[in-house]
Amino acid sequence: MNNLADIQEQHKSVAKAVLGIISLSVIFFPSIFAAIRRPYTLDWAMYTYWICAFSSFVILLFAYYKSAFSNVVPIRAIGIGNLSAALSILSLFLFVIGNILSDQLSKPRVIEISLSNHLIEYDTYLEATGTAYDDDGDDLIWNWSIRPSTEAHANGASLIQLKSQSRSIVWWLGANMVPGVYFIEVTVSDGSRESDLLQREFRVKD
């Protein structure tokens, strides 16, 4: 009898501890959720967490109070509640880790560069607009540069790093610009990863 009473008391203590863990996870979930960037991945894990957490809370609360007002500890109910709690914590872990990995591993892509003109004269503007896509919907930082062709470089032209970090730029071609073929290049970064480089060709008139 003493062994049975000890086992029942252990189950009761476990139920109380698991109730505390589930309650803490529910309390801190809004902070965890707010720290994850949209759009979310593994939405099913989030829904599974809430369903299992609610089920576990109800079952364990019932078992705990039933044991408090009687000498019978519903061991089976406690087992089901603990299993639901374990599934809820596992689902929460998968949701958080999945979104962190998605944000870290998903690389943004530059899709297109549109130029105002492909044949440019001195003392005129070149306008360029980029189109990019990021699976996570993060804000993107644009990095623009002007790279001379081998021929233009041999004539004294050098790489020009533009200061603009937006998707559109306006670049003034000065009178000392070496004529020839150039490439406008751009990459984008979401703060975690950088895209592959995309370039478009244009020519500066003699």
Secondary structure, DSSP 8 states (H G I E B T S, - for coil): -HHHHHHHHHHHHHHHHHHHHHHHHHHHHHHHHHTS-SS-S-HHHHHHHHHHHHHHHHHHHHHHHHHHSSS---HHHHHHHHHHHHHHHHHHHHHHHHHHHHHHH---EEEEEEES-SEE-TT-EEEEEEEEE-TT----EEEEEEEE-HHHHHTT---EE----SSEEEEE--TT---EEEEEEEEEE-SS-B---EEEEEEE--
